[in-house]
Amino acid sequence: MQLPLKTRSNSAFRLIYHLVLVTKFRRQSLTADILERMQLILRDLFGKWECDLIEFGGESDHIHLLFETHPSVELSKLVNNIKTVTSRRLRSEYSEHLSQFYWGSKPQFWSSSYALITVGAQAPLDRLIEYVQNQEQPE
């Protein structure tokens, strides 16, 4: 799949990334309902960063994001913001369910590590979209 370049002021680019986030201690705390809500939160968040969420999928202990961004985005800050916002919102909205897996005054929802891979470095975009779509869905 050959995608045209995007432009912005004096640059032309196509920056697509595959981000994998894992829950703290790989706890199997994500449900289908939580994943659906997380996708809405992420679409809103990416809009604020002027980025596009291409594909979203996940299982009970991790999520996959395929997204496109522009060169001025600091990726580490974006990933930190994704983790902070989703953690805060989900712990607020699903506190009863998540209290089974995370406890304390400020429980950490995501593992501190993450994987961020440029698309095209290992697999073409259409293959990654298929991979993310075929994640085993939690109940």
Backbone as CSV, one residue per row, in Angstrom:
resi,resn,N_x,N_y,N_z,CA_x,CA_y,CA_z,C_x,C_y,C_z
1,MET,0.850,-1.161,0.000,0.000,0.000,0.000,0.903,1.234,0.000
2,GLN,0.935,1.945,-1.090,1.752,3.151,-1.222,0.905,4.360,-0.822
3,LEU,1.313,5.075,0.198,0.569,6.226,0.692,1.241,7.518,0.240
4,PRO,0.441,8.510,-0.143,1.036,9.791,-0.541,1.618,10.518,0.670
5,LEU,2.581,11.368,0.423,3.178,12.154,1.507,2.204,13.221,1.987
6,LYS,2.294,13.535,3.263,1.541,14.661,3.825,2.483,15.858,3.829
7,THR,1.924,17.042,3.822,2.759,18.241,3.840,2.309,19.171,4.954
8,ARG,3.279,19.948,5.404,3.037,20.941,6.447,4.111,22.005,6.290
9,SER,3.733,23.231,6.108,4.641,24.358,5.851,5.772,23.958,4.901
10,ASN,6.964,23.712,5.393,8.101,23.418,4.523,8.554,21.968,4.559
11,SER,7.637,21.045,4.865,8.055,19.652,4.959,7.041,18.717,4.307
12,ALA,7.541,17.593,3.874,6.720,16.501,3.367,7.107,15.265,4.180
13,PHE,6.122,14.490,4.601,6.413,13.383,5.504,5.324,12.327,5.452
14,ARG,5.646,11.176,6.006,4.699,10.096,6.254,5.270,9.328,7.439
15,LEU,4.813,9.621,8.634,5.351,9.017,9.853,4.261,8.187,10.535
16,ILE,4.388,6.885,10.423,3.410,5.961,10.999,4.137,5.071,11.996
17,TYR,3.528,4.905,13.169,4.141,4.143,14.250,3.206,3.065,14.766
18,HIS,3.813,2.025,15.306,3.101,0.935,15.976,3.530,0.982,17.444
19,LEU,2.574,1.268,18.322,2.834,1.381,19.760,2.157,0.222,20.486
20,VAL,2.913,-0.425,21.367,2.363,-1.495,22.201,2.538,-1.084,23.659
21,LEU,1.426,-1.072,24.387,1.442,-0.785,25.822,0.943,-2.017,26.560
22,VAL,1.596,-2.334,27.664,1.276,-3.513,28.457,0.814,-3.061,29.840
23,THR,-0.203,-3.731,30.377,-0.669,-3.395,31.716,0.401,-3.760,32.746
24,LYS,0.378,-3.068,33.871,1.338,-3.316,34.952,1.242,-4.774,35.391
25,PHE,2.365,-5.432,35.490,2.481,-6.839,35.866,1.715,-7.762,34.901
26,ARG,1.415,-7.272,33.695,0.637,-8.010,32.679,-0.672,-8.528,33.255
27,ARG,-1.251,-7.751,34.145,-2.544,-8.139,34.724,-3.593,-8.141,33.615
28,GLN,-4.419,-9.148,33.606,-5.439,-9.284,32.564,-6.696,-8.525,32.969
29,SER,-6.562,-7.203,32.960,-7.618,-6.329,33.477,-8.474,-5.678,32.406
30,LEU,-8.083,-5.802,31.142,-8.818,-5.129,30.078,-9.953,-6.007,29.572
31,THR,-11.140,-5.426,29.514,-12.317,-6.121,28.990,-12.674,-5.507,27.641
32,ALA,-13.597,-6.140,26.941,-14.043,-5.606,25.648,-14.627,-4.207,25.830
33,ASP,-15.390,-3.990,26.898,-15.977,-2.682,27.174,-14.899,-1.625,27.441
34,ILE,-13.889,-1.987,28.217,-12.793,-1.058,28.511,-12.020,-0.728,27.236
35,LEU,-11.767,-1.730,26.394,-11.055,-1.481,25.140,-11.851,-0.558,24.218
36,GLU,-13.158,-0.750,24.180,-14.006,0.111,23.353,-13.956,1.552,23.860
37,ARG,-14.027,1.722,25.163,-13.957,3.068,25.747,-12.573,3.679,25.525
38,MET,-11.535,2.858,25.656,-10.180,3.346,25.463,-9.993,3.864,24.036
39,GLN,-10.569,3.192,23.065,-10.446,3.636,21.681,-11.058,5.031,21.507
40,LEU,-12.192,5.289,22.137,-12.811,6.625,22.061,-11.926,7.677,22.722
41,ILE,-11.378,7.351,23.872,-10.481,8.268,24.577,-9.267,8.579,23.702
42,LEU,-8.703,7.553,23.075,-7.510,7.735,22.242,-7.799,8.551,20.987
43,ARG,-8.943,8.335,20.355,-9.286,9.133,19.169,-9.356,10.615,19.537
44,ASP,-9.963,10.915,20.669,-10.055,12.297,21.140,-8.665,12.852,21.449
45,LEU,-7.855,12.074,22.137,-6.506,12.499,22.509,-5.631,12.735,21.281
46,PHE,-5.669,11.823,20.315,-4.880,11.995,19.101,-5.323,13.241,18.329
47,GLY,-6.606,13.541,18.353,-7.089,14.758,17.711,-6.455,15.998,18.311
48,LYS,-6.291,16.012,19.621,-5.663,17.153,20.293,-4.180,17.277,19.933
49,TRP,-3.544,16.173,19.620,-2.128,16.174,19.229,-1.964,16.338,17.714
50,GLU,-3.073,16.483,16.996,-3.073,16.574,15.529,-2.467,15.329,14.897
51,CYS,-2.800,14.183,15.469,-2.353,12.886,14.976,-3.583,12.081,14.561
52,ASP,-3.366,11.009,13.822,-4.461,10.148,13.386,-4.281,8.750,13.940
53,LEU,-5.327,8.226,14.589,-5.328,6.838,15.026,-5.787,6.005,13.830
54,ILE,-4.900,5.183,13.301,-5.203,4.370,12.119,-5.920,3.093,12.516
55,GLU,-5.405,2.430,13.544,-5.990,1.172,13.990,-5.735,0.991,15.475
56,PHE,-6.680,0.353,16.150,-6.577,0.086,17.582,-7.045,-1.337,17.827
57,GLY,-6.345,-2.044,18.693,-6.748,-3.388,19.089,-6.056,-3.760,20.377
58,GLY,-6.553,-4.786,21.006,-5.917,-5.194,22.242,-6.445,-6.507,22.756
59,GLU,-5.776,-6.999,23.757,-6.181,-8.204,24.466,-6.333,-7.831,25.932
60,SER,-6.467,-8.803,26.790,-6.759,-8.506,28.188,-5.589,-7.878,28.937
61,ASP,-4.366,-7.954,28.383,-3.210,-7.415,29.109,-2.354,-6.441,28.302
62,HIS,-2.770,-6.084,27.093,-1.991,-5.126,26.300,-2.840,-4.542,25.171
63,ILE,-2.342,-3.432,24.607,-3.010,-2.814,23.466,-1.996,-2.529,22.360
64,HIS,-2.509,-2.427,21.142,-1.716,-2.054,19.965,-2.350,-0.813,19.359
65,LEU,-1.530,0.161,19.029,-1.989,1.364,18.341,-1.167,1.547,17.082
66,LEU,-1.827,1.794,15.974,-1.151,2.249,14.766,-1.603,3.686,14.585
67,PHE,-0.640,4.598,14.541,-1.008,6.001,14.425,-0.029,6.737,13.537
68,GLU,-0.518,7.855,13.025,0.295,8.702,12.157,0.439,10.061,12.813
69,THR,1.621,10.623,12.690,1.898,11.906,13.327,2.739,12.780,12.403
70,HIS,2.990,13.980,12.838,3.822,14.909,12.078,5.177,15.046,12.773
71,PRO,6.176,15.566,12.084,7.549,15.577,12.616,7.745,16.382,13.899
72,SER,6.898,17.330,14.185,7.130,18.166,15.370,6.649,17.513,16.670
73,VAL,5.984,16.374,16.597,5.523,15.683,17.806,6.698,14.997,18.493
74,GLU,6.843,15.233,19.782,7.852,14.537,20.579,7.232,13.220,21.039
75,LEU,7.694,12.134,20.461,7.057,10.836,20.672,7.033,10.402,22.138
76,SER,8.095,10.642,22.868,8.103,10.239,24.277,7.044,10.994,25.070
77,LYS,6.830,12.260,24.751,5.788,13.032,25.428,4.401,12.543,25.029
78,LEU,4.218,12.196,23.758,2.937,11.665,23.308,2.625,10.349,24.015
79,VAL,3.587,9.441,24.068,3.368,8.150,24.730,3.063,8.359,26.207
80,ASN,3.797,9.234,26.867,3.536,9.525,28.279,2.126,10.079,28.464
81,ASN,1.704,10.960,27.568,0.364,11.531,27.653,-0.708,10.464,27.424
82,ILE,-0.478,9.567,26.475,-1.421,8.471,26.221,-1.581,7.624,27.482
83,LYS,-0.458,7.255,28.093,-0.501,6.417,29.283,-1.177,7.133,30.451
84,THR,-0.861,8.408,30.633,-1.437,9.170,31.746,-2.939,9.356,31.582
85,VAL,-3.351,9.810,30.421,-4.773,10.108,30.193,-5.614,8.839,30.245
86,THR,-5.181,7.773,29.545,-5.989,6.549,29.563,-6.043,5.951,30.964
87,SER,-4.934,5.961,31.671,-4.909,5.423,33.030,-5.871,6.190,33.945
88,ARG,-5.767,7.497,33.920,-6.613,8.326,34.789,-8.091,8.125,34.468
89,ARG,-8.437,8.193,33.190,-9.843,8.090,32.792,-10.410,6.700,33.083
90,LEU,-9.657,5.664,32.758,-10.157,4.308,32.974,-10.260,3.972,34.457
91,ARG,-9.279,4.412,35.252,-9.356,4.155,36.697,-10.548,4.881,37.304
92,SER,-10.917,6.021,36.747,-12.077,6.764,37.221,-13.384,6.096,36.793
93,GLU,-13.464,5.718,35.528,-14.713,5.179,34.982,-14.947,3.703,35.302
94,TYR,-13.892,2.946,35.539,-14.006,1.508,35.801,-13.348,1.148,37.132
95,SER,-13.500,2.032,38.104,-12.788,1.855,39.379,-13.142,0.542,40.077
96,GLU,-14.397,0.152,40.038,-14.796,-1.079,40.726,-14.123,-2.299,40.093
97,HIS,-14.159,-2.388,38.784,-13.533,-3.521,38.091,-12.011,-3.512,38.275
98,LEU,-11.389,-2.361,38.079,-9.928,-2.286,38.109,-9.349,-2.416,39.518
99,SER,-10.159,-2.150,40.550,-9.664,-2.285,41.927,-9.294,-3.736,42.250
100,GLN,-9.804,-4.687,41.475,-9.438,-6.096,41.658,-7.985,-6.354,41.256
101,PHE,-7.464,-5.506,40.368,-6.147,-5.725,39.794,-5.102,-4.730,40.292
102,TYR,-5.546,-3.524,40.639,-4.635,-2.443,41.038,-5.168,-1.821,42.319
103,TRP,-4.287,-1.525,43.251,-4.717,-0.963,44.515,-3.734,0.094,44.965
104,GLY,-4.050,0.749,46.039,-3.214,1.837,46.549,-3.833,3.179,46.199
105,SER,-3.260,4.232,46.735,-3.826,5.568,46.514,-3.659,6.027,45.072
106,LYS,-2.570,5.623,44.434,-2.358,5.978,43.031,-1.794,4.763,42.300
107,PRO,-2.659,3.797,41.981,-2.159,2.584,41.340,-1.661,2.850,39.927
108,GLN,-0.594,2.192,39.574,-0.033,2.344,38.237,-0.728,1.345,37.317
109,PHE,-1.366,1.833,36.266,-2.148,1.007,35.359,-1.269,0.354,34.287
110,TRP,-0.395,1.155,33.665,0.472,0.664,32.590,1.854,0.322,33.120
111,SER,2.499,-0.624,32.477,3.906,-0.898,32.737,4.695,0.344,32.334
112,SER,5.833,0.569,32.954,6.634,1.750,32.618,7.292,1.616,31.248
113,SER,7.386,0.406,30.728,8.014,0.203,29.421,6.963,0.197,28.312
114,TYR,7.440,0.368,27.088,6.560,0.297,25.925,7.396,-0.026,24.701
115,ALA,6.721,-0.440,23.630,7.396,-0.689,22.350,6.841,0.300,21.338
116,LEU,7.729,0.998,20.647,7.345,1.954,19.610,8.182,1.646,18.378
117,ILE,7.504,1.245,17.307,8.178,0.762,16.111,7.704,1.569,14.914
118,THR,8.614,1.972,14.066,8.211,2.666,12.849,7.636,1.653,11.874
119,VAL,6.536,2.007,11.265,5.909,1.118,10.298,6.742,1.120,9.030
120,GLY,6.972,-0.041,8.493,7.801,-0.182,7.312,9.172,-0.723,7.665
121,ALA,9.575,-0.570,8.929,10.873,-1.088,9.357,10.852,-2.612,9.408
122,GLN,9.701,-3.188,9.791,9.619,-4.637,9.887,8.464,-5.228,9.088
123,ALA,7.393,-4.472,8.911,6.226,-4.989,8.197,5.479,-3.834,7.542
124,PRO,4.876,-4.072,6.396,4.105,-3.010,5.745,2.824,-2.698,6.517
125,LEU,2.281,-1.514,6.296,1.116,-1.029,7.035,-0.076,-1.971,6.930
126,ASP,-0.411,-2.453,5.750,-1.596,-3.303,5.615,-1.458,-4.594,6.414
127,ARG,-0.245,-5.124,6.526,-0.013,-6.321,7.349,-0.197,-6.004,8.826
128,LEU,0.288,-4.845,9.266,0.133,-4.458,10.674,-1.331,-4.208,11.020
129,ILE,-2.072,-3.575,10.121,-3.504,-3.362,10.368,-4.199,-4.703,10.561
130,GLU,-3.895,-5.652,9.708,-4.483,-6.994,9.821,-4.101,-7.643,11.152
131,TYR,-2.839,-7.508,11.556,-2.371,-8.078,12.818,-3.115,-7.470,14.011
132,VAL,-3.252,-6.152,14.034,-3.928,-5.483,15.141,-5.405,-5.865,15.167
133,GLN,-6.037,-5.966,14.026,-7.452,-6.325,13.959,-7.686,-7.751,14.443
134,ASN,-6.711,-8.617,14.322,-6.878,-10.013,14.676,-6.435,-10.356,16.095
135,GLN,-6.345,-9.362,16.969,-6.003,-9.622,18.364,-7.150,-10.391,19.009
136,GLU,-6.818,-11.291,19.905,-7.836,-12.044,20.626,-8.614,-11.089,21.525
137,GLN,-9.926,-11.064,21.376,-10.753,-10.135,22.133,-11.083,-10.691,23.517
138,PRO,-10.865,-9.896,24.581,-11.263,-10.356,25.918,-12.784,-10.311,26.050
139,GLU,-13.276,-10.990,27.040,-14.733,-11.021,27.259,-15.195,-9.860,28.097
